[in-house]
Every structure is written in C-alpha cells, then in structure tokens.
Amino acid sequence: MSRISLLSDLLSSFTPRSWFSDQPNERTTSVEELKALCSKLVRSRGEATGVRIAADILSGIRGLDADGRAAFFRMLAEDFSPHRERLVEAAGAYAAEPGPQTLSRLQREAEPPRQELFRRLNLAPGGTAELVRLREYLLPLLADDYEGLKPVDMDLRHLFGSWFNRGFLVLKPIDWDTSARILEKIIAYEAVHAIDDWDALRSRLAPSDRRCFAFFHPSIPDDPLIFVEVALTRDIPASIGAVLTDEREVLEPREAETAVFYSISNCHKGLAGVSFGSFLIKQVAEDLKDSVPGLSTFVTLSPVPGFARWVDGLDETFVARLDAGEKRALSIIAEEGWAFDEKQAEAARPGLLSLAARYFLTERRGDGQPIDPVARFHLGNGAMLNRIMHRADISPGGLKRAKGLMVNYLYDLPKVEERHEAYADEAAVAASRQVRQLLPAGSERRTDAVTAKGHAA
C-alpha cells in the first residue's frame, strides 16, 4: 500500500460520515443574511469562529428552495468576484514593473473571493460533500444563465480539481463483505445496467469471476465517487446479456484471459467534469494484471448513448448519400420489434454497423472531438475503438439509446500513453482495422454544428 493511500485511509477514520444522503438540520435564512454571513466568513481570522459560521451558512443553503438557491448563486457571481478597479491597477503595476511583489499583488487581486469562501466552507463538518451537492444544484441553472453563473462553476470545478486529486483518492475493492451502507449506494448509483435488488447485486459481487472497485475520498469515506464493475472471461463477450446472465459458467480466475469493464458509474452529479475515471480504469487494470496473471486483454463493454439520437436526427440530404445497405437498415429499425425478429435483425446488421462506423469515425463536434460522450472518455484515456457489436444490448434502454449496439474499447496498456497523447493533440480516433473496414468507401470526416462548450451533441 502506498504512503498516500495509507494516509488517506488514516484520515478517513477521523472524518465525519458523509452528508450526501443524510438530512442534517436546516434553518430558514434569506439570501441577504447568507450574503452577510459569507462576507463575515471571508473576513474571519479565528478558526473556531470560521467553522461555526461555515456550518451556519451551509445550514442556511440547505433551507433554500429552488428560487432561493438561484438567487444565492447570482449573489455569489455578482458580489464575490474580483474587484475590477483594484485588479486593473494591479495588472498595470505588474506590466510597468514585473517582479515578485507586483506579481503577488496581481495574483491576490485576480483570485475571486468566492474561492476563499468555498475553501472556508469546506472546513465545516461534511463541508466537502456539501459543496459537491451545491454544484449539483448549480449545474442545471447554467442552461439558462451560462455566462452569468459560469464563473461560480469555474471556481468550484477549479477547487474540486485539487481536492479530488488522484493522490487523495483511495481505491478499494467492493465485494459481498463490504458494509451494507456502501452496497446500498452501489445499487442506487449504478447508472448503466440497473441493479434491481440485493440478489442481483450479489450476482455481480460474489462469484469468483466478478470484481468491483471504487474510488473514495478521505472526507467522504462511505460514499463512492466512481466505481467500475469487471467480468473475468476467456474471450471478449458479444453482448451484455452474456455477462449478466446467472446461467453462465462461473470461471475460476486462473482460467480468465480477458478483463471486461462492463459498467462505469459516476456517483455524484456535482463532480461532473472532474476527471478521475481514467485513473480508475488504469489503476484497476494494473492491479488485476498483478493479481490475475493470466489476463492479457483489457476491454470495455460500453454503451453508445448518442447513437440513436444521431440516427433519428439524420436529415434527408445526408440520408440520400447513404449506400443501399445503410438505407435498408434505417427502414428496418424504424419498425417495432425489429430487434427480436432474427431475419430482420440480420438484414439490418451490415447497414447498421456501417452507420455506427460513420458515427464514430467521421462525425465530430465543433471542437473536433467525436460526438459520442463515452467515446470521448475512453479515447481520451488512451483506449482504442476495437469492435462494434450488433444486438449486444436489446433491453428497452439499449434499443432506445443505441439501437442495440455496444462497443469494445481496448486498453492495450503499453500503448495507452501514446494513444492518449495522439487524442489530446489531434483528437485522433484510434480504431481497429475491423472497425475501419465497416466505413463505406468515400466517407469523409464531418464536423457537427455542436459548439465546443462541452454540451452534449
């Protein structure tokens, strides 16, 4: 165990229980009263006094309704931003005479007082979890007032990037002996393939060919931040049904050659955009490689959440340029029950896979990245798009999201860094020959009209 992990585990033993799911006391406080308390907290020098004020502020925020929270965020944006005149003066002084003193003054004036406020709120019991919840309240409001509230979100995201740094995170296995409190959260947080009850959870954790790992933060020791479920198999499975069925042959770990990451769930909306999922997959892959020596292949079995929306939104001009097989597939999948008619499903296969190849290899957002969010995540981590699978998830959700398709992203550990750099520099999509051969001849890379703000395509 690393020194950092040991320290994190030690810290976690002293921290309060998570407030993500608990309901601490609330008090009715107006936004004006909260503004006064926030100003007082930023000015306070006594640690004990600061902790008490921070707790009062968080209690007051919990008592706000939706309109009150929106007003609170606007207050933070307007009243806890840098002082414009002092900032301009400090910038002028540094431009006239660059040096340590003028630079320090410029840095001090450029930092929004909000950041110091958030740091001090973090001192309150459960403060880290409360601030994550606070950002969860903020994110939906950005749709209506993006520019006005963006600075508040940027400050929270900046601080979270430091507070949830990989060095502070603790990787822990989740198994059937894990505390019931955490297991309940695994059931609730599973975002890809729903866990219906405790028996279903047991089937994912107890067998010898199943693994689950989660990242925890020392200040939130009983609430996972993100977790991944892994199946140990001989070969790459062709469907999620083959992974989740209780009727499969349970494999002894020594017989496994493939580790399949079949579900990755981020647990808290307030941490959206704070990247630690890549660390999770790479760390788990390395740990599994050490503990299960026979493993040689590390792949995901991933959903394609934007494919159905893309297909359904194709305009007539684009459809007119498709080949005959693709047009036939579009006609078939428009019919109810097509996925359960073997003859129709097989007829749709070539065209549907061809469309999927276009979706992954030629479609782009305005910033040049693929339009599929899961693809951006795994390709950005250094994985390769390895295989596109027809009828791999024919559950209602799988058909609604992706017309039944799923994909494998291959984590070739010696090449992960190289592919990560290529994607970071050029948004290069690493794809297998098998995937590239699905692309119709003459297909050209397109740039979608989606902006680069990070909104979903």
C-alpha positions as CSV (number, residue, x, y, z in Angstrom):
1,M,0.0,0.0,0.0
2,S,1.4,3.5,-0.9
3,R,2.1,6.1,1.7
4,I,-0.6,8.3,0.2
5,S,-3.2,5.5,0.4
6,L,-2.2,4.8,3.9
7,L,-2.5,8.4,4.9
8,S,-5.9,8.7,3.1
9,D,-7.2,5.6,4.9
10,L,-5.9,7.1,8.2
11,L,-7.6,10.4,7.6
12,S,-10.8,8.7,6.6
13,S,-11.0,7.1,10.1
14,F,-11.3,10.6,11.7
15,T,-13.6,12.3,9.2
16,P,-17.4,12.6,9.7
17,R,-19.9,10.5,8.0
18,S,-20.9,11.6,4.5
19,W,-23.7,14.0,4.2
20,F,-24.6,13.1,0.7
21,S,-27.6,11.0,1.8
22,D,-28.2,12.2,5.3
23,Q,-30.5,15.1,6.1
24,P,-28.7,17.4,8.6
25,N,-30.5,20.3,10.2
26,E,-31.7,23.1,8.0
27,R,-32.6,26.6,9.0
28,T,-34.6,29.3,7.2
29,T,-32.2,32.1,6.1
30,S,-32.6,34.8,3.5
31,V,-30.1,35.3,0.7
32,E,-29.3,38.7,2.2
33,E,-28.5,37.1,5.5
34,L,-26.4,34.5,3.8
35,K,-24.5,37.2,1.9
36,A,-23.7,38.9,5.2
37,L,-22.5,35.6,6.7
38,C,-20.4,34.8,3.7
39,S,-18.7,38.2,3.9
40,K,-18.1,37.7,7.6
41,L,-16.6,34.2,6.9
42,V,-14.2,35.6,4.3
43,R,-13.0,38.2,6.8
44,S,-12.8,36.0,9.8
45,R,-9.5,35.0,11.3
46,G,-10.4,32.7,14.1
47,E,-10.6,29.0,13.1
48,A,-13.3,28.0,15.6
49,T,-15.4,31.0,14.7
50,G,-14.9,30.3,11.0
51,V,-16.0,26.7,11.3
52,R,-19.2,27.8,13.2
53,I,-20.0,30.5,10.6
54,A,-19.4,28.0,7.7
55,A,-21.8,25.5,9.4
56,D,-24.4,28.2,9.7
57,I,-24.0,29.1,6.0
58,L,-24.3,25.5,4.8
59,S,-27.4,25.0,7.1
60,G,-28.9,28.1,5.5
61,I,-28.2,27.0,2.0
62,R,-29.9,23.7,2.7
63,G,-33.0,25.6,3.8
64,L,-33.3,27.5,0.5
65,D,-35.9,26.5,-2.1
66,A,-35.0,26.4,-5.9
67,D,-35.6,30.1,-6.4
68,G,-33.6,30.9,-3.3
69,R,-30.6,28.8,-4.5
70,A,-30.7,30.5,-7.9
71,A,-30.6,33.9,-6.1
72,F,-27.8,32.7,-3.9
73,F,-25.7,31.7,-6.9
74,R,-26.4,35.0,-8.6
75,M,-25.3,36.8,-5.4
76,L,-22.0,34.8,-5.4
77,A,-21.4,35.7,-9.1
78,E,-22.1,39.4,-8.5
79,D,-20.7,40.1,-5.1
80,F,-17.8,37.7,-4.7
81,S,-16.0,38.4,-7.9
82,P,-12.6,40.2,-8.1
83,H,-12.7,43.9,-7.5
84,R,-12.4,45.3,-11.0
85,E,-10.6,48.6,-10.3
86,R,-8.0,47.0,-8.0
87,L,-7.4,44.2,-10.4
88,V,-6.8,46.7,-13.3
89,E,-4.5,48.7,-11.1
90,A,-2.6,45.6,-10.0
91,A,-2.3,44.4,-13.7
92,G,-0.9,47.9,-14.6
93,A,1.6,47.8,-11.8
94,Y,2.9,44.4,-12.9
95,A,3.0,45.4,-16.6
96,A,5.0,48.5,-15.6
97,E,7.4,46.7,-13.2
98,P,7.3,42.9,-13.4
99,G,8.6,41.4,-10.1
100,P,7.7,39.1,-7.2
101,Q,5.8,41.8,-5.3
102,T,3.7,43.1,-8.2
103,L,3.1,39.5,-9.3
104,S,1.9,38.5,-5.8
105,R,-0.4,41.5,-5.7
106,L,-1.8,40.7,-9.2
107,Q,-2.4,37.1,-8.1
108,R,-4.1,38.2,-4.9
109,E,-6.5,40.6,-6.7
110,A,-7.2,38.1,-9.6
111,E,-8.4,35.3,-7.3
112,P,-12.2,35.6,-6.8
113,P,-13.2,35.9,-3.1
114,R,-15.6,33.0,-3.9
115,Q,-12.7,30.7,-3.9
116,E,-11.6,31.7,-0.4
117,L,-15.3,31.4,0.6
118,F,-15.5,27.9,-0.7
119,R,-12.3,26.9,1.0
120,R,-13.6,28.1,4.3
121,L,-16.9,26.4,3.8
122,N,-15.0,23.2,3.3
123,L,-13.8,23.5,6.9
124,A,-17.3,22.8,8.3
125,P,-18.2,19.2,9.2
126,G,-19.2,17.5,6.0
127,G,-18.2,20.6,4.0
128,T,-16.7,18.7,1.1
129,A,-19.9,16.7,0.4
130,E,-22.0,19.9,0.9
131,L,-20.0,21.8,-1.7
132,V,-20.4,18.9,-4.2
133,R,-24.1,19.0,-3.6
134,L,-24.0,22.8,-4.0
135,R,-22.5,22.3,-7.5
136,E,-25.2,19.7,-8.3
137,Y,-27.8,22.4,-7.7
138,L,-25.8,24.9,-9.8
139,L,-25.3,22.8,-13.0
140,P,-28.9,22.9,-14.2
141,L,-29.0,26.6,-13.8
142,L,-26.2,27.1,-16.3
143,A,-28.5,26.2,-19.2
144,D,-30.5,29.5,-18.6
145,D,-27.7,31.7,-17.4
146,Y,-24.5,30.2,-18.7
147,E,-22.3,33.4,-18.9
148,G,-23.7,34.8,-15.6
149,L,-23.1,31.8,-13.5
150,K,-20.2,30.2,-15.3
151,P,-17.6,32.0,-13.0
152,V,-19.1,30.3,-10.0
153,D,-19.0,26.9,-11.6
154,M,-15.4,27.5,-12.8
155,D,-14.3,28.3,-9.2
156,L,-16.0,25.1,-7.8
157,R,-14.6,23.0,-10.6
158,H,-11.1,24.5,-10.1
159,L,-11.1,23.7,-6.4
160,F,-12.6,20.2,-6.9
161,G,-9.7,19.5,-9.3
162,S,-7.3,20.0,-6.4
163,W,-9.4,18.4,-3.6
164,F,-10.2,15.3,-5.7
165,N,-6.7,14.9,-7.0
166,R,-5.7,11.3,-7.6
167,G,-3.2,11.5,-4.7
168,F,-6.1,11.9,-2.2
169,L,-8.3,9.2,-3.6
170,V,-8.4,5.7,-2.1
171,L,-9.0,2.7,-4.4
172,K,-11.0,0.0,-2.6
173,P,-12.5,-3.3,-3.8
174,I,-16.2,-3.7,-3.4
175,D,-17.3,-7.2,-2.6
176,W,-20.2,-9.0,-0.8
177,D,-18.5,-8.4,2.6
178,T,-18.4,-4.6,2.1
179,S,-20.6,-2.6,4.5
180,A,-24.3,-2.6,3.7
181,R,-24.3,1.2,3.7
182,I,-21.9,1.3,0.8
183,L,-23.6,-1.6,-1.0
184,E,-26.9,0.2,-0.9
185,K,-25.2,3.1,-2.6
186,I,-23.8,0.8,-5.3
187,I,-27.3,-0.3,-6.1
188,A,-28.6,3.3,-6.1
189,Y,-25.7,4.8,-8.1
190,E,-25.5,2.1,-10.9
191,A,-26.0,4.2,-14.0
192,V,-25.5,1.8,-16.9
193,H,-27.1,-1.6,-16.1
194,A,-29.7,-1.3,-13.3
195,I,-29.3,-3.5,-10.2
196,D,-32.9,-4.4,-9.2
197,D,-32.4,-6.0,-5.8
198,W,-29.9,-7.5,-3.4
199,D,-29.9,-10.8,-5.2
200,A,-28.9,-9.0,-8.4
201,L,-26.1,-7.2,-6.6
202,R,-24.8,-10.5,-5.1
203,S,-24.6,-12.0,-8.6
204,R,-22.3,-9.1,-9.6
205,L,-20.1,-9.2,-6.5
206,A,-19.9,-12.7,-5.0
207,P,-18.8,-15.0,-7.9
208,S,-15.1,-15.7,-8.4
209,D,-15.1,-14.2,-11.9
210,R,-16.5,-10.9,-10.8
211,R,-14.8,-7.8,-9.5
212,C,-15.8,-4.3,-8.5
213,F,-13.6,-1.3,-7.5
214,A,-14.4,2.2,-6.3
215,F,-12.6,5.4,-5.6
216,F,-13.3,7.1,-2.2
217,H,-12.3,10.4,-0.8
218,P,-11.0,10.6,2.8
219,S,-13.6,13.3,3.7
220,I,-16.4,11.1,2.3
221,P,-15.3,7.7,3.4
222,D,-18.6,5.8,3.0
223,D,-19.7,7.3,-0.4
224,P,-18.0,6.1,-3.6
225,L,-17.1,8.7,-6.1
226,I,-17.0,6.4,-9.1
227,F,-17.0,2.6,-9.4
228,V,-16.3,0.0,-12.1
229,E,-17.7,-3.5,-12.5
230,V,-15.5,-6.1,-14.1
231,A,-16.1,-9.5,-15.5
232,L,-13.3,-12.0,-15.9
233,T,-13.8,-14.1,-19.0
234,R,-11.9,-16.3,-21.5
235,D,-12.9,-14.2,-24.6
236,I,-14.5,-10.8,-25.3
237,P,-18.3,-11.3,-24.8
238,A,-20.6,-10.3,-27.7
239,S,-23.4,-9.0,-25.5
240,I,-24.2,-7.6,-22.1
241,G,-26.6,-10.4,-21.7
242,A,-23.8,-13.0,-21.8
243,V,-22.1,-11.1,-19.0
244,L,-25.1,-10.6,-16.7
245,T,-26.8,-13.9,-17.0
246,D,-26.9,-16.1,-14.0
247,E,-26.8,-19.2,-16.2
248,R,-23.3,-18.7,-17.3
249,E,-20.4,-20.9,-16.3
250,V,-18.6,-19.3,-13.4
251,L,-14.9,-19.1,-14.3
252,E,-12.0,-19.6,-11.9
253,P,-9.7,-16.5,-12.1
254,R,-6.8,-18.7,-13.1
255,E,-8.7,-19.6,-16.3
256,A,-9.5,-16.0,-17.3
257,E,-7.7,-14.2,-20.1
258,T,-9.9,-11.2,-20.5
259,A,-11.0,-8.4,-18.1
260,V,-14.2,-6.8,-19.2
261,F,-15.1,-3.4,-17.8
262,Y,-18.8,-3.6,-18.4
263,S,-20.1,-0.7,-16.2
264,I,-18.6,2.5,-15.0
265,S,-20.8,4.8,-12.9
266,N,-20.0,8.3,-11.7
267,C,-21.9,8.7,-8.4
268,H,-22.3,12.4,-7.9
269,K,-23.5,14.9,-10.5
270,G,-21.8,17.7,-8.6
271,L,-18.4,16.2,-9.7
272,A,-19.3,16.3,-13.4
273,G,-16.2,17.3,-15.4
274,V,-13.8,16.4,-12.6
275,S,-11.8,13.6,-14.2
276,F,-10.8,10.6,-12.1
277,G,-12.4,7.9,-14.2
278,S,-9.3,7.5,-16.3
279,F,-7.2,6.9,-13.2
280,L,-9.7,4.3,-12.0
281,I,-9.6,2.1,-15.2
282,K,-5.8,2.2,-15.5
283,Q,-5.3,1.5,-11.8
284,V,-7.8,-1.4,-11.8
285,A,-6.2,-2.8,-15.0
286,E,-2.7,-2.7,-13.4
287,D,-4.0,-4.3,-10.1
288,L,-5.8,-7.0,-12.0
289,K,-2.8,-7.8,-14.1
290,D,-0.8,-8.4,-10.9
291,S,-3.5,-10.4,-9.1
292,V,-4.7,-12.5,-12.1
293,P,-1.6,-13.3,-14.0
294,G,-3.4,-15.0,-16.9
295,L,-5.1,-11.8,-18.0
296,S,-3.8,-10.4,-21.3
297,T,-6.8,-8.4,-22.7
298,F,-8.5,-5.4,-21.0
299,V,-11.6,-4.2,-22.8
300,T,-14.8,-2.4,-22.0
301,L,-18.3,-3.4,-23.0
302,S,-19.6,0.1,-23.4
303,P,-23.0,1.7,-24.3
304,V,-23.3,4.1,-27.2
305,P,-25.6,6.7,-25.6
306,G,-25.9,9.2,-28.5
307,F,-26.2,6.8,-31.5
308,A,-30.0,6.5,-31.6
309,R,-30.4,10.3,-31.3
310,W,-27.9,10.8,-34.1
311,V,-29.6,8.3,-36.4
312,D,-33.1,9.7,-35.7
313,G,-31.8,13.2,-36.5
314,L,-30.2,12.5,-39.9
315,D,-31.5,14.9,-42.5
316,E,-32.8,14.0,-45.9
317,T,-29.7,15.3,-47.7
318,F,-27.4,13.1,-45.6
319,V,-29.7,10.1,-45.9
320,A,-29.8,10.5,-49.7
321,R,-26.0,10.0,-49.8
322,L,-26.0,6.7,-47.8
323,D,-25.5,3.4,-49.5
324,A,-28.2,0.9,-50.1
325,G,-27.4,-1.2,-47.0
326,E,-27.5,1.8,-44.7
327,K,-30.8,2.9,-46.1
328,R,-32.2,-0.5,-45.7
329,A,-31.1,-0.6,-42.1
330,L,-32.8,2.7,-41.4
331,S,-36.0,1.3,-42.8
332,I,-35.8,-1.9,-40.7
333,I,-35.0,-0.2,-37.4
334,A,-37.9,2.1,-37.8
335,E,-40.3,-0.9,-37.4
336,E,-41.5,-2.0,-34.0
337,G,-39.9,-5.2,-32.7
338,W,-37.2,-5.5,-35.4
339,A,-34.5,-6.4,-32.9
340,F,-36.4,-9.6,-31.9
341,D,-37.1,-10.7,-35.5
342,E,-33.9,-12.8,-36.3
343,K,-34.4,-12.3,-40.1
344,Q,-35.0,-8.6,-39.9
345,A,-32.2,-8.0,-37.4
346,E,-29.7,-9.9,-39.6
347,A,-30.8,-7.9,-42.6
348,A,-30.2,-4.7,-40.7
349,R,-26.7,-5.7,-39.4
350,P,-24.4,-4.6,-42.3
351,G,-26.0,-1.2,-42.7
352,L,-26.4,-0.5,-39.0
353,L,-22.7,-1.3,-38.4
354,S,-21.8,0.9,-41.3
355,L,-23.8,3.8,-39.9
356,A,-22.1,3.2,-36.5
357,A,-18.7,3.4,-38.2
358,R,-19.7,6.8,-39.6
359,Y,-20.9,7.9,-36.2
360,F,-17.6,7.1,-34.5
361,L,-15.1,7.9,-37.3
362,T,-16.5,10.8,-39.4
363,E,-18.8,12.7,-37.1
364,R,-17.3,15.5,-35.0
365,R,-18.3,18.2,-32.6
366,G,-17.3,21.8,-33.3
367,D,-14.1,21.3,-31.3
368,G,-13.1,18.3,-33.5
369,Q,-13.8,15.6,-31.0
370,P,-16.2,12.6,-31.5
371,I,-19.8,13.3,-30.8
372,D,-20.3,10.3,-28.5
373,P,-19.5,11.1,-24.8
374,V,-18.4,7.6,-23.9
375,A,-16.1,7.5,-26.9
376,R,-14.5,10.8,-25.8
377,F,-13.9,9.4,-22.4
378,H,-12.2,6.2,-23.4
379,L,-10.3,7.5,-26.4
380,G,-9.1,10.4,-24.2
381,N,-7.9,7.8,-21.7
382,G,-5.8,6.1,-24.5
383,A,-8.1,3.3,-25.4
384,M,-8.7,2.0,-29.0
385,L,-12.2,1.5,-30.5
386,N,-11.9,-2.2,-31.0
387,R,-15.2,-3.6,-32.1
388,I,-18.8,-2.6,-32.7
389,M,-21.3,-5.2,-31.8
390,H,-24.8,-5.7,-33.2
391,R,-27.7,-6.6,-30.9
392,A,-25.4,-6.5,-27.9
393,D,-28.0,-4.8,-25.7
394,I,-31.6,-5.4,-26.7
395,S,-33.1,-4.2,-23.5
396,P,-35.5,-1.3,-23.8
397,G,-32.8,1.1,-22.7
398,G,-30.2,-0.4,-25.1
399,L,-32.6,-0.1,-28.0
400,K,-33.7,3.4,-27.1
401,R,-30.1,4.7,-26.7
402,A,-28.2,2.8,-29.4
403,K,-30.5,0.7,-31.5
404,G,-29.0,-2.3,-29.6
405,L,-25.3,-1.6,-30.3
406,M,-22.5,-1.7,-27.9
407,V,-18.7,-1.3,-28.4
408,N,-15.4,-2.6,-27.0
409,Y,-12.7,-0.1,-26.2
410,L,-9.4,-1.9,-25.9
411,Y,-6.9,-0.8,-23.2
412,D,-3.6,-2.0,-24.6
413,L,-1.5,-1.0,-21.5
414,P,1.8,-0.4,-23.3
415,K,0.2,1.9,-25.9
416,V,-2.2,3.8,-23.6
417,E,0.0,6.8,-23.1
418,E,0.9,7.1,-26.8
419,R,-2.8,6.9,-27.8
420,H,-3.7,9.4,-25.1
421,E,-1.2,11.9,-26.4
422,A,-2.4,11.4,-30.0
423,Y,-6.0,12.1,-29.0
424,A,-5.1,15.1,-26.8
425,D,-3.0,16.7,-29.6
426,E,-5.1,15.9,-32.7
427,A,-8.4,14.2,-31.4
428,A,-7.1,11.2,-33.3
429,V,-9.5,8.2,-33.0
430,A,-7.6,5.0,-32.6
431,A,-9.7,2.3,-34.2
432,S,-9.0,-1.3,-35.2
433,R,-8.9,-2.4,-38.8
434,Q,-12.1,-4.3,-38.2
435,V,-13.9,-1.1,-37.3
436,R,-12.4,0.9,-40.1
437,Q,-13.4,-1.7,-42.7
438,L,-17.0,-1.1,-41.7
439,L,-16.8,2.5,-43.0
440,P,-18.2,2.9,-46.5
441,A,-15.8,3.9,-49.3
442,G,-15.6,7.7,-49.8
443,S,-16.9,8.6,-46.3
444,E,-15.5,11.9,-45.2
445,R,-14.9,13.3,-41.8
446,R,-17.6,15.8,-40.9
447,T,-17.8,18.5,-38.2
448,D,-21.1,18.6,-36.4
449,A,-22.7,22.0,-35.7
450,V,-22.3,21.5,-32.0
451,T,-20.4,24.1,-30.1
452,A,-17.2,23.3,-28.2
453,K,-18.7,24.4,-24.8
454,G,-18.9,20.8,-23.8
455,H,-22.7,20.5,-24.3
456,A,-23.8,17.1,-25.5
457,A,-24.1,16.6,-29.2
